[in-house]
Amino acid sequence: MPTYEYECGECGNRFELFQSISEKPTQECPKCRGKVKRLISGGCGLIFKGSGFYSTDYKKKPSGSENSTSGEKKEKPSCDAGSGSCCAGGSCPEKG
């Protein structure tokens, strides 16, 4: 629901009212009961309320944390294809 701004023609009182779009404009000043006119204002399309955004919104991930939890990069062990010395139990994945 929008906020409308009014001004009294008799006492000059300016005030705002929170009204539904379908509601008729008010005709009476709350101070002197004089006739009021609704003013044209730029309004505000967006109002932020509350303490802010969640801390997880748009948070950047630390660099190098794609697959590692401790921050260390794990390297693939080099293989002496065929010798079996690099693989436990002699079963080498590089060995055909």
Backbone torsions as a table, in degrees:
resi	resn	phi	psi	omega
1	MET	NA	133.9	-177.8
2	PRO	-80.0	162.1	175.1
3	THR	-105.2	125.1	-179.8
4	TYR	-106.6	145.2	179.3
5	GLU	-106.4	135.6	-178.5
6	TYR	-125.4	156.1	174.4
7	GLU	-137.4	133.4	180.0
8	CYS	-80.2	135.0	178.8
9	GLY	-77.0	-18.6	-176.8
10	GLU	-96.3	-50.9	-176.4
11	CYS	-103.7	-8.6	179.3
12	GLY	78.7	7.3	179.3
13	ASN	-63.3	130.0	175.1
14	ARG	-110.4	133.8	-179.4
15	PHE	-149.2	164.0	179.1
16	GLU	-116.9	145.2	176.3
17	LEU	-130.1	136.7	176.5
18	PHE	-92.0	104.0	-174.5
19	GLN	-130.5	156.4	174.2
20	SER	-70.7	153.6	179.4
21	ILE	-63.6	-36.6	-177.9
22	SER	-79.9	-11.6	-179.7
23	GLU	-74.1	142.2	178.7
24	LYS	-70.2	144.5	178.1
25	PRO	-61.7	144.9	178.5
26	THR	-68.5	150.8	-176.6
27	GLN	-114.8	-7.7	-170.0
28	GLU	-126.9	135.8	177.5
29	CYS	-73.0	134.6	179.2
30	PRO	-70.8	-18.1	-179.5
31	LYS	-88.0	-55.6	-171.9
32	CYS	-113.6	-0.5	-178.8
33	ARG	65.5	21.3	177.3
34	GLY	-81.0	174.6	-178.1
35	LYS	-78.5	134.9	-179.4
36	VAL	-113.2	161.3	178.5
37	LYS	-127.4	133.8	177.9
38	ARG	-78.5	131.0	-178.1
39	LEU	-91.6	151.4	175.2
40	ILE	-89.2	126.4	179.5
41	SER	-129.9	159.9	178.9
42	GLY	-67.6	-25.6	179.5
43	GLY	68.6	-175.0	179.3
44	CYS	-139.1	119.4	-177.4
45	GLY	-75.9	-23.0	-174.2
46	LEU	-145.4	128.5	178.5
47	ILE	-123.5	122.8	176.9
48	PHE	-90.2	128.4	177.5
49	LYS	-127.2	155.6	176.7
50	GLY	101.4	-172.1	-174.4
51	SER	-85.5	-8.7	178.1
52	GLY	130.5	-159.2	-177.7
53	PHE	-91.9	161.5	175.8
54	TYR	-67.2	148.8	-178.0
55	SER	-67.7	-19.1	-179.7
56	THR	-89.6	-9.2	179.1
57	ASP	-70.9	130.4	175.7
58	TYR	54.3	30.0	-178.9
59	LYS	-81.7	131.8	178.9
60	LYS	-78.9	141.7	176.3
61	LYS	-81.2	143.8	176.9
62	PRO	-61.5	144.1	-178.1
63	SER	-66.2	142.4	179.0
64	GLY	81.0	13.9	-177.0
65	SER	-106.9	21.5	-177.2
66	GLU	-63.0	-52.2	-175.4
67	ASN	-117.9	-6.8	-173.9
68	SER	-112.2	137.7	179.6
69	THR	-93.2	-26.7	-178.0
70	SER	-93.0	-3.5	179.8
71	GLY	89.3	-7.8	178.5
72	GLU	-91.5	140.7	177.3
73	LYS	-87.0	130.9	179.2
74	LYS	-93.0	128.7	179.3
75	GLU	-97.8	147.0	176.3
76	LYS	-73.2	130.1	-179.2
77	PRO	-64.2	141.6	177.6
78	SER	-73.0	152.4	-174.8
79	CYS	-124.3	136.7	172.1
80	ASP	-94.1	73.6	-172.7
81	ALA	-43.3	116.2	177.4
82	GLY	108.3	-29.8	-175.9
83	SER	-81.3	-29.0	179.9
84	GLY	77.3	0.1	-177.2
85	SER	-76.1	-21.0	-178.2
86	CYS	-90.0	-16.5	-175.2
87	CYS	-110.3	139.7	-179.7
88	ALA	-66.9	134.8	175.6
89	GLY	76.1	5.7	176.7
90	GLY	78.7	4.5	178.6
91	SER	-96.7	100.1	-175.0
92	CYS	-95.4	123.3	178.3
93	PRO	-68.2	-24.0	-179.9
94	GLU	-78.4	-20.4	-177.1
95	LYS	-75.9	127.7	-176.7
96	GLY	-61.3	NA	NA
